[in-house]
Amino acid sequence: MKLLKQDTVMKKWNKNKGIITNITFLLVMTPLLVFGQDENYQGQWSASGEAFENNLILEKINEKENIYRFSFNGWRKSYDTFTKQKIKFLGDMSGDRFKVQIIDNYGYYSDDILVEVDELPLYNEGEKRCKLFFEFDNQTIRVITKDCSMIYAGYGVYFDGEYKKVNK
């Protein structure tokens, strides 16, 4: 009879041991999961090559919702058919309206709500609006633009690329 009782106690212990192990694991991992995912991308990022350079600046403006103000400035040397020479064309996308929210390492911006700049229309009737797609990881930010050429930048200047953090 005593052997039967010990066997029952051991079975209950083994069952509870698994539950205790799982609870301990969750208690240890929870702070890592909560705090480990809050990457801060604030600062200056750069993408460059032989004939271009782009800079991206991110400023965190809402800690809780992971929202950043962003700005781009850059240049590209391109052949100009009018002057028949290579010219350095500039680009700039800056202002308080440029904001991106990062959700699951992705962000999106669109000029859909912007109609005027300094009381002048930015787009012609029916013209597609500038869109930016961001992909974030620990080491790089990948940017893809769509329909932004000649809106915020000169001929051949795009803000597309893989940006790396600038160490200051």
N, CA, C and O of each residue as an XYZ file, in Angstrom:
672
protein
N       0.815     -1.187      0.000
C       0.000      0.000      0.000
C       0.863      1.259      0.000
O       0.588      2.228     -0.707
N       1.924      1.212      0.822
C       2.827      2.349      0.922
C       3.524      2.610     -0.417
O       3.728      3.767     -0.783
N       3.891      1.556     -1.151
C       4.536      1.671     -2.443
C       3.606      2.326     -3.462
O       4.061      3.121     -4.285
N       2.332      2.011     -3.420
C       1.341      2.599     -4.311
C       1.202      4.093     -4.059
O       1.065      4.871     -5.002
N       1.236      4.498     -2.792
C       1.132      5.909     -2.434
C       2.358      6.693     -2.912
O       2.212      7.814     -3.399
N       3.566      6.124     -2.780
C       4.794      6.784     -3.242
C       4.768      6.951     -4.762
O       5.191      7.981     -5.288
N       4.273      5.940     -5.456
C       4.195      5.995     -6.911
C       3.270      7.130     -7.366
O       3.579      7.827     -8.332
N       2.143      7.320     -6.680
C       1.198      8.389     -6.993
C       1.832      9.757     -6.733
O       1.678     10.681     -7.531
N       2.538      9.877     -5.623
C       3.209     11.135     -5.276
C       4.262     11.471     -6.325
O       4.364     12.628     -6.732
N       5.044     10.501     -6.773
C       6.078     10.738     -7.791
C       5.460     11.173     -9.120
O       6.004     12.045     -9.798
N       4.343     10.579     -9.492
C       3.667     10.966    -10.733
C       3.201     12.423    -10.654
O       3.367     13.183    -11.608
N       2.617     12.807     -9.513
C       2.178     14.195     -9.328
C       3.379     15.140     -9.359
O       3.303     16.215     -9.954
N       4.483     14.751     -8.726
C       5.689     15.593     -8.710
C       6.221     15.795    -10.129
O       6.535     16.921    -10.513
N       6.325     14.731    -10.900
C       6.820     14.836    -12.274
C       5.910     15.727    -13.118
O       6.392     16.497    -13.949
N       4.611     15.626    -12.913
C       3.668     16.474    -13.649
C       3.859     17.939    -13.249
O       3.917     18.809    -14.118
N       3.957     18.218    -11.964
C       4.136     19.583    -11.458
C       5.515     20.137    -11.808
O       5.658     21.339    -12.029
N       6.535     19.270    -11.862
C       7.885     19.705    -12.207
C       7.892     20.346    -13.601
O       8.556     21.360    -13.814
N       7.163     19.759    -14.538
C       7.069     20.322    -15.887
C       6.407     21.689    -15.873
O       6.854     22.602    -16.567
N       5.358     21.837    -15.098
C       4.655     23.123    -14.983
C       5.565     24.157    -14.324
O       5.634     25.300    -14.776
N       6.264     23.763    -13.259
C       7.181     24.675    -12.564
C       8.308     25.110    -13.490
O       8.688     26.280    -13.492
N       8.846     24.186    -14.273
C       9.907     24.516    -15.237
C       9.394     25.515    -16.273
O      10.089     26.479    -16.594
N       8.199     25.300    -16.793
C       7.621     26.227    -17.786
C       7.388     27.615    -17.198
O       7.675     28.620    -17.848
N       6.873     27.676    -15.985
C       6.629     28.973    -15.335
C       7.954     29.697    -15.100
O       8.054     30.899    -15.344
N       8.967     28.976    -14.631
C      10.286     29.584    -14.403
C      10.847     30.125    -15.713
O      11.375     31.237    -15.748
N      10.738     29.354    -16.782
C      11.224     29.786    -18.092
C      10.525     31.069    -18.539
O      11.180     31.999    -19.012
N       9.203     31.125    -18.391
C       8.445     32.318    -18.776
C       8.838     33.533    -17.940
O       8.954     34.640    -18.466
N       9.042     33.327    -16.639
C       9.440     34.444    -15.772
C      10.810     34.987    -16.154
O      11.035     36.195    -16.081
N      11.721     34.123    -16.558
C      13.059     34.565    -16.962
C      13.005     35.252    -18.323
O      13.681     36.262    -18.519
N      12.224     34.736    -19.267
C      12.199     35.253    -20.637
C      11.342     36.500    -20.817
O      11.599     37.279    -21.734
N      10.341     36.716    -19.981
C       9.435     37.849    -20.157
C      10.159     39.187    -20.212
O       9.890     39.966    -21.126
N      11.067     39.501    -19.282
C      11.766     40.789    -19.408
C      12.577     40.893    -20.688
O      12.669     41.974    -21.271
N      13.165     39.796    -21.136
C      13.928     39.828    -22.378
C      13.024     40.095    -23.575
O      13.393     40.845    -24.480
N      11.849     39.488    -23.582
C      10.911     39.705    -24.683
C      10.360     41.117    -24.686
O      10.238     41.733    -25.744
N      10.025     41.639    -23.509
C       9.434     42.973    -23.416
C      10.457     44.048    -23.744
O      10.171     44.959    -24.521
N      11.644     43.952    -23.162
C      12.632     45.017    -23.335
C      13.534     44.786    -24.545
O      14.081     45.747    -25.086
N      13.699     43.562    -24.977
C      14.592     43.260    -26.087
C      14.069     43.692    -27.434
O      14.862     43.874    -28.358
N      12.765     43.867    -27.591
C      12.201     44.226    -28.882
C      12.130     45.731    -29.106
O      11.791     46.171    -30.204
N      12.435     46.510    -28.112
C      12.326     47.959    -28.243
C      13.627     48.546    -28.762
O      14.373     49.174    -28.010
N      13.901     48.346    -30.031
C      15.094     48.875    -30.674
C      14.903     50.370    -30.917
O      13.831     50.805    -31.336
N      15.933     51.139    -30.654
C      15.867     52.582    -30.897
C      16.707     52.894    -32.125
O      17.922     52.697    -32.116
N      16.065     53.381    -33.184
C      16.742     53.673    -34.447
C      17.113     55.146    -34.573
O      17.562     55.582    -35.633
N      16.932     55.904    -33.519
C      17.200     57.337    -33.557
C      18.667     57.594    -33.917
O      19.568     56.886    -33.466
N      18.879     58.618    -34.734
C      20.237     58.992    -35.108
C      20.367     59.192    -36.603
O      19.378     59.290    -37.329
N      21.622     59.251    -37.046
C      21.916     59.480    -38.461
C      22.338     58.180    -39.120
O      23.130     57.413    -38.572
N      21.790     57.947    -40.315
C      22.064     56.763    -41.110
C      22.514     57.230    -42.496
O      22.099     58.297    -42.949
N      23.351     56.451    -43.168
C      23.892     56.887    -44.444
C      23.953     55.739    -45.453
O      24.206     54.587    -45.100
N      23.715     56.089    -46.714
C      23.906     55.176    -47.843
C      24.709     55.954    -48.878
O      24.350     57.079    -49.224
N      25.791     55.363    -49.371
C      26.618     56.106    -50.321
C      27.281     55.172    -51.316
O      27.388     53.964    -51.105
N      27.717     55.776    -52.399
C      28.424     55.060    -53.451
C      29.343     56.037    -54.155
O      29.576     57.144    -53.670
N      29.860     55.628    -55.290
C      30.820     56.462    -56.016
C      30.195     57.780    -56.503
O      30.863     58.814    -56.506
N      28.928     57.747    -56.911
C      28.320     58.936    -57.504
C      27.095     59.425    -56.739
O      26.294     60.189    -57.278
N      26.940     58.987    -55.476
C      25.785     59.449    -54.708
C      26.058     59.352    -53.207
O      26.933     58.613    -52.755
N      25.283     60.121    -52.462
C      25.298     60.015    -51.005
C      23.933     60.450    -50.487
O      23.413     61.495    -50.879
N      23.359     59.641    -49.604
C      22.083     59.962    -48.971
C      22.233     59.835    -47.462
O      22.895     58.924    -46.965
N      21.614     60.752    -46.747
C      21.604     60.719    -45.293
C      20.162     60.693    -44.808
O      19.301     61.411    -45.316
N      19.923     59.851    -43.817
C      18.617     59.710    -43.195
C      18.790     60.035    -41.716
O      19.670     59.488    -41.051
N      17.951     60.923    -41.210
C      17.968     61.237    -39.788
C      16.623     60.836    -39.203
O      15.569     61.216    -39.713
N      16.676     60.059    -38.122
C      15.475     59.620    -37.421
C      15.476     60.202    -36.024
O      16.480     60.137    -35.314
N      14.346     60.771    -35.630
C      14.175     61.341    -34.292
C      12.920     60.722    -33.686
O      11.818     60.899    -34.206
N      13.091     60.003    -32.596
C      11.954     59.339    -31.951
C      11.078     60.397    -31.293
O      11.556     61.183    -30.474
N       9.777     60.417    -31.656
C       8.877     61.440    -31.106
C       7.759     60.848    -30.263
O       7.077     61.574    -29.540
N       7.562     59.522    -30.351
C       6.550     58.880    -29.524
C       7.078     57.520    -29.106
O       7.068     56.565    -29.882
N       7.540     57.450    -27.863
C       8.151     56.231    -27.329
C       7.169     55.066    -27.308
O       7.517     53.939    -27.662
N       5.954     55.348    -26.893
C       4.957     54.294    -26.697
C       4.527     53.650    -28.012
O       4.336     52.435    -28.069
N       4.373     54.444    -29.063
C       3.873     53.923    -30.331
C       4.968     53.762    -31.377
O       4.671     53.480    -32.538
N       6.234     53.938    -30.985
C       7.387     53.739    -31.863
C       7.288     54.587    -33.142
O       7.425     54.075    -34.253
N       7.049     55.885    -32.961
C       6.911     56.822    -34.081
C       8.148     57.710    -34.148
O       8.632     58.206    -33.130
N       8.653     57.900    -35.378
C       9.843     58.709    -35.629
C       9.529     59.799    -36.647
O       8.733     59.593    -37.563
N      10.156     60.947    -36.482
C      10.201     61.971    -37.532
C      11.440     61.623    -38.354
O      12.488     61.305    -37.794
N      11.322     61.683    -39.677
C      12.474     61.362    -40.516
C      12.754     62.483    -41.497
O      11.865     63.258    -41.849
N      13.996     62.558    -41.932
C      14.370     63.484    -42.996
C      15.487     62.860    -43.825
O      16.335     62.125    -43.318
N      15.459     63.174    -45.101
C      16.485     62.727    -46.032
C      17.137     63.951    -46.658
O      16.474     64.956    -46.916
N      18.420     63.863    -46.896
C      19.079     64.800    -47.803
C      20.151     64.010    -48.532
O      20.755     63.088    -47.983
N      20.370     64.392    -49.778
C      21.338     63.645    -50.555
C      21.657     64.308    -51.871
O      21.144     65.380    -52.193
N      22.506     63.659    -52.618
C      22.899     64.130    -53.939
C      23.276     62.938    -54.814
O      23.581     61.853    -54.319
N      23.247     63.165    -56.109
C      23.670     62.159    -57.075
C      24.247     62.887    -58.277
O      23.672     63.864    -58.757
N      25.374     62.412    -58.756
C      25.946     62.940    -59.989
C      25.349     62.166    -61.149
O      25.510     60.949    -61.248
N      24.659     62.882    -62.022
C      24.011     62.265    -63.180
C      24.310     63.092    -64.422
O      24.551     64.297    -64.343
N      24.289     62.428    -65.560
C      24.510     63.121    -66.825
C      23.258     63.906    -67.187
O      22.154     63.363    -67.232
N      23.452     65.185    -67.441
C      22.351     66.072    -67.824
C      22.394     66.263    -69.337
O      23.367     66.791    -69.876
N      21.333     65.829    -70.018
C      21.299     65.925    -71.485
C      21.209     67.376    -71.965
O      21.616     67.677    -73.087
N      20.687     68.267    -71.140
C      20.569     69.671    -71.521
C      21.944     70.350    -71.539
O      22.287     71.036    -72.501
N      22.727     70.155    -70.472
C      24.053     70.799    -70.394
C      25.156     69.914    -70.971
O      26.289     70.359    -71.152
N      24.810     68.641    -71.259
C      25.745     67.662    -71.805
C      26.976     67.453    -70.915
O      28.107     67.359    -71.392
N      26.713     67.384    -69.610
C      27.781     67.105    -68.651
C      27.184     66.483    -67.383
O      25.973     66.510    -67.162
N      28.073     65.928    -66.568
C      27.606     65.377    -65.292
C      27.398     66.526    -64.312
O      28.239     67.415    -64.176
N      26.264     66.482    -63.642
C      25.908     67.530    -62.688
C      25.517     66.867    -61.379
O      24.975     65.762    -61.362
N      25.799     67.557    -60.288
C      25.411     67.074    -58.964
C      24.001     67.582    -58.674
O      23.798     68.771    -58.431
N      23.027     66.663    -58.704
C      21.639     67.000    -58.408
C      21.377     66.727    -56.931
O      21.844     65.726    -56.388
N      20.629     67.621    -56.283
C      20.368     67.534    -54.851
C      18.968     67.013    -54.565
O      18.080     67.070    -55.416
N      18.788     66.504    -53.348
C      17.480     66.065    -52.892
C      17.312     66.351    -51.413
O      18.273     66.293    -50.646
N      16.077     66.662    -51.013
C      15.808     66.962    -49.603
C      14.350     66.621    -49.302
O      13.437     66.995    -50.039
N      14.166     65.922    -48.229
C      12.822     65.567    -47.780
C      12.829     65.790    -46.276
O      13.198     64.902    -45.507
N      12.419     66.977    -45.866
C      12.470     67.293    -44.434
C      11.286     68.174    -44.059
O      10.757     68.923    -44.880
N      10.892     68.065    -42.815
C       9.768     68.838    -42.306
C       9.031     68.039    -41.248
O       9.231     66.832    -41.114
N       8.187     68.716    -40.506
C       7.463     68.074    -39.410
C       6.461     67.020    -39.872
O       6.094     66.144    -39.089
N       6.013     67.084    -41.119
C       4.978     66.151    -41.590
C       5.524     64.758    -41.901
O       4.746     63.817    -42.058
N       6.840     64.610    -41.992
C       7.422     63.324    -42.361
C       7.611     62.467    -41.113
O       8.575     62.625    -40.363
N       6.652     61.549    -40.914
C       6.653     60.677    -39.736
C       6.408     59.245    -40.180
O       5.684     58.989    -41.142
N       7.025     58.321    -39.461
C       6.838     56.902    -39.750
C       6.679     56.147    -38.435
O       7.393     56.404    -37.466
N       5.736     55.219    -38.418
C       5.547     54.349    -37.263
C       6.119     52.984    -37.617
O       5.814     52.427    -38.671
N       6.949     52.453    -36.731
C       7.570     51.156    -36.962
C       6.741     50.081    -36.260
O       6.554     50.107    -35.044
N       6.255     49.145    -37.058
C       5.487     48.016    -36.539
C       6.108     46.743    -37.125
O       6.193     46.591    -38.343
N       6.537     45.841    -36.255
C       7.160     44.582    -36.681
C       8.297     44.815    -37.674
O       8.415     44.098    -38.667
N       9.139     45.823    -37.402
C      10.332     46.158    -38.190
C      10.034     46.745    -39.569
O      10.916     46.789    -40.426
N       8.803     47.193    -39.789
C       8.450     47.824    -41.060
C       7.791     49.172    -40.811
O       7.114     49.374    -39.802
N       8.002     50.100    -41.758
C       7.357     51.396    -41.690
C       6.912     51.828    -43.072
O       7.432     51.354    -44.082
N       5.938     52.739    -43.109
C       5.378     53.203    -44.377
C       5.022     54.675    -44.241
O       4.469     55.103    -43.229
N       5.349     55.443    -45.278
C       4.954     56.850    -45.335
C       4.353     57.111    -46.714
O       4.801     56.553    -47.715
N       3.334     57.964    -46.749
C       2.733     58.369    -48.015
C       2.327     59.833    -47.940
O       1.931     60.329    -46.885
N       2.430     60.520    -49.078
C       1.982     61.911    -49.194
C       0.479     62.001    -49.447
O      -0.009     63.068    -49.820
N      -0.254     60.933    -49.260
C      -1.685     60.918    -49.590
C      -2.458     62.067    -48.966
O      -3.368     62.596    -49.606
N      -2.136     62.474    -47.746
C      -2.901     63.542    -47.102
C      -2.338     64.929    -47.412
O      -3.006     65.933    -47.162
N      -1.129     64.998    -47.947
C      -0.505     66.289    -48.235
C      -0.939     66.781    -49.614
O      -0.760     66.085    -50.614
N      -1.502     67.963    -49.660
C      -1.968     68.508    -50.935
C      -1.178     69.754    -51.311
O      -0.896     69.974    -52.489
N      -0.818     70.572    -50.327
C      -0.138     71.837    -50.604
C       1.098     72.003    -49.729
O       1.163     71.499    -48.608
N       2.069     72.721    -50.270
C       3.250     73.143    -49.518
C       3.371     74.643    -49.741
O       3.473     75.098    -50.880
N       3.359     75.400    -48.670
C       3.405     76.870    -48.755
C       2.345     77.402    -49.706
O       2.609     78.278    -50.529
N       1.143     76.856    -49.577
C      -0.035     77.251    -50.350
C       0.076     76.975    -51.852
O      -0.725     77.482    -52.637
N       1.056     76.180    -52.249
C       1.197     75.777    -53.646
C       0.964     74.279    -53.743
O       1.427     73.530    -52.883
N       0.255     73.824    -54.773
C       0.020     72.382    -54.894
C       1.329     71.643    -55.175
O       2.122     72.058    -56.020
N       1.537     70.559    -54.463
C       2.747     69.762    -54.641
C       2.592     68.806    -55.817
O       3.573     68.457    -56.474
N       1.365     68.387    -56.078
C       1.093     67.416    -57.142
C       0.094     68.000    -58.131
O      -0.736     68.838    -57.780
N       0.191     67.540    -59.373
C      -0.814     67.855    -60.381
C      -2.010     66.935    -60.176
O      -1.897     65.883    -59.546
N      -3.143     67.338    -60.706
C      -4.363     66.543    -60.611
C      -4.117     65.126    -61.120
O      -3.629     64.943    -62.235
N      -4.448     64.133    -60.314
C      -4.326     62.728    -60.704
C      -2.923     62.157    -60.608
O      -2.731     60.971    -60.877
N      -1.945     62.955    -60.237
C      -0.566     62.468    -60.139
C      -0.411     61.540    -58.929
O      -0.970     61.803    -57.865
N       0.353     60.453    -59.099
C       0.586     59.513    -57.999
C       1.413     60.174    -56.907
O       2.311     60.971    -57.179
N       1.092     59.826    -55.664
C       1.752     60.421    -54.500
C       2.993     59.627    -54.104
O       3.059     58.412    -54.290
N       3.965     60.334    -53.561
C       5.211     59.738    -53.087
C       4.922     58.779    -51.929
O       4.158     59.091    -51.016
N       5.554     57.609    -51.992
C       5.426     56.604    -50.932
C       6.819     56.106    -50.571
O       7.677     55.949    -51.440
N       7.037     55.858    -49.282
C       8.299     55.288    -48.818
C       8.013     54.047    -47.994
O       7.095     54.018    -47.175
N       8.820     53.022    -48.230
C       8.730     51.775    -47.489
C      10.051     51.586    -46.748
O      11.125     51.691    -47.341
N       9.965     51.310    -45.456
C      11.138     51.129    -44.613
C      11.144     49.696    -44.078
O      10.100     49.150    -43.719
N      12.341     49.097    -44.032
C      12.527     47.813    -43.359
C      13.706     47.978    -42.405
O      14.808     48.340    -42.817
N      13.458     47.709    -41.132
C      14.446     47.953    -40.086
C      15.004     46.640    -39.558
O      14.261     45.681    -39.349
N      16.321     46.600    -39.341
C      16.923     45.541    -38.539
C      18.026     46.188    -37.702
O      18.205     47.405    -37.749
N      18.754     45.397    -36.950
C      19.732     45.954    -36.005
C      20.843     46.752    -36.680
O      21.320     47.738    -36.118
N      21.258     46.344    -37.864
C      22.412     46.948    -38.514
C      22.079     47.897    -39.663
O      22.870     48.785    -39.978
N      20.918     47.718    -40.290
C      20.600     48.498    -41.491
C      19.132     48.905    -41.521
O      18.278     48.344    -40.835
N      18.890     49.907    -42.352
C      17.524     50.305    -42.687
C      17.453     50.302    -44.212
O      18.202     51.016    -44.878
N      16.553     49.498    -44.753
C      16.364     49.469    -46.197
C      15.194     50.375    -46.553
O      14.128     50.306    -45.942
N      15.412     51.231    -47.559
C      14.394     52.197    -47.982
C      14.091     51.979    -49.458
O      14.996     51.846    -50.282
N      12.806     51.947    -49.771
C      12.346     51.879    -51.157
C      11.355     53.014    -51.348
O      10.428     53.173    -50.554
N      11.549     53.808    -52.403
C      10.627     54.901    -52.701
C       9.827     54.550    -53.958
O      10.269     53.782    -54.812
N       8.654     55.133    -54.034
C       7.806     54.939    -55.218
C       7.132     56.271    -55.530
O       6.506     56.880    -54.663
N       7.267     56.711    -56.771
C       6.639     57.946    -57.261
C       7.142     59.193    -56.543
O       6.384     60.147    -56.366
N       8.410     59.204    -56.126
C       8.974     60.365    -55.424
C       9.932     61.173    -56.296
O      10.298     62.294    -55.942
N      10.333     60.618    -57.418
C      11.295     61.303    -58.270
C      10.733     62.637    -58.757
O       9.582     62.723    -59.186
N      11.539     63.638    -58.684
C      11.223     65.006    -59.100
C      10.221     65.702    -58.166
O       9.817     66.832    -58.442
N       9.818     65.058    -57.077
C       8.963     65.705    -56.091
C       9.841     66.327    -55.007
O       9.691     67.503    -54.677
N      10.752     65.535    -54.459
C      11.634     66.002    -53.384
C      13.104     66.044    -53.796
O      13.965     66.424    -53.002
N      13.384     65.660    -55.020
C      14.776     65.559    -55.416
C      14.938     65.896    -56.889
O      13.989     65.856    -57.671
N      16.162     66.227    -57.234
C      16.488     66.552    -58.614
C      16.571     65.303    -59.476
O      16.339     64.189    -59.007
N      16.895     65.501    -60.709
C      16.931     64.449    -61.711
C      17.826     63.289    -61.255
O      18.999     63.486    -60.936
N      17.259     62.084    -61.231
C      18.025     60.888    -60.918
C      18.339     60.674    -59.447
O      19.026     59.713    -59.100
N      17.850     61.551    -58.573
C      18.130     61.403    -57.144
C      16.990     60.617    -56.501
O      15.822     60.994    -56.586
N      17.361     59.530    -55.866
C      16.410     58.695    -55.142
C      16.953     58.475    -53.741
O      18.163     58.527    -53.523
N      16.070     58.231    -52.804
C      16.497     57.947    -51.439
C      16.505     56.441    -51.159
O      16.650     56.025    -50.009
N      16.353     55.640    -52.188
C      16.382     54.188    -52.053
C      17.781     53.748    -51.627
O      18.780     54.380    -51.972
N      17.831     52.667    -50.881
C      19.130     52.103    -50.534
C      19.135     51.426    -49.188
O      18.127     51.365    -48.485
N      20.305     50.921    -48.853
C      20.530     50.273    -47.572
C      21.381     51.216    -46.725
O      22.541     51.481    -47.041
N      20.791     51.707    -45.663
C      21.426     52.709    -44.807
C      22.090     52.035    -43.613
O      21.537     51.113    -43.013
N      23.278     52.511    -43.283
C      24.011     52.029    -42.123
C      24.140     53.167    -41.122
O      24.217     54.336    -41.499
N      24.161     52.813    -39.852
C      24.254     53.805    -38.766
C      25.575     54.547    -38.847
O      26.628     53.937    -39.032
N      25.517     55.880    -38.708
C      26.731     56.706    -38.691
C      27.164     56.822    -37.238
O      26.401     57.291    -36.394
N      28.366     56.404    -36.950
C      28.887     56.472    -35.587
C      29.493     57.845    -35.334
O      30.384     58.287    -36.060
N      29.001     58.509    -34.300
C      29.531     59.836    -33.958
C      30.100     59.826    -32.592
O      30.595     60.850    -32.121
